[in-house]
Each structure stands twice: as structure tokens, then as C-alpha cells.
């Protein structure tokens, strides 16, 4: 029922995650020999990571709920 509100609460986290990724990339990249990325590229990397991690988190959360509910 409150899934819509959870989605809205995740939006600021996405922008903050992108900002942190951009800042950390800017510190680490020159030491490794990579180019720096801008905020839009950091957003692209962040959404890609979220699209991979979100289904894994959803499935793991669902398994625990099923186990606790039936046992």
C-alpha cells in the first residue's frame, strides 16, 4: 500500500548517491589512471547499479518474509 511513498523516499537517495560517486571517483580515478566523470555520468552509473541491486534486494526480502510467515 505504501510502495509509492517508498519510491518517493528513494529519489533523494539516488541524487545523493550520484553526488558521492562523482566525488569519490574524482579522488580515486587519477590515482588509477582513469578520467574523471561528471554528474550526469555518475547518475548513469548509479542507476545502472540500482537496477542490478534492486531485484536482488527484493528477492532476498521476499524470502525472509515467506519463511517467517509460514514457520
N, C-alpha and C positions, 0 to 999 in steps of 0.2 A: 504494500500500500504506500509506503514512504520511499519507494525506489526513486521516484522523481526528485525528491529532496536530496537523496544521497548523490545523485548525479550532479545536481546544482552545487553541492558542497565540494565536489571534486574539482570543479572548474578552477578555483583559485590555486589549488594544489598543483594543477597542471602548469600554470604560468610560473609559479614559484619554482617548480622542479626544472622547468626550462631555463630559468634565470640561473639557478645554481649550477646546472650542467654547463651553461655557457661560461660562467666564471671559472669553474674548475677546469674546463677544457682549455681555457686561456692560460692557466697556470701550468698545466701538465704538458700540453701539446708542444711547446718549444723545446722542452727537455727531451722529448721522444723524437722530435724532428717532423712533426705534423703541423699543418696550417691551422690557424685559429678559425673558429666558426662564429657566425653572427647569431643573433637571437632567433631569426626565422629558421636557420638550420638546426639550432638547439631544440626548437619546438618540433621540428620534423623527427629528430632522433627520439625525443621524449614520447611523442605519440606512437612511434614505432615500438618502443619498449613497452608502453602501456598496453598496446594491442596484443603483445605477446604474453605479458604477465597477467592481465585481467582474466582471461579464461582459466588459467591455472589456479588463480586465487579463488575464482567462483566454484570450480570443481572441488577443490580441497575444502572449502567451506561447506559445500553441499554434502560431502561425505561425512563430515563430523556431525552435521545436523541429523542426517539419516541414522547414523549409529546411535546417537544419544536419544533419538526419538523412539526407536524400536527396542532398545535394550535397557 
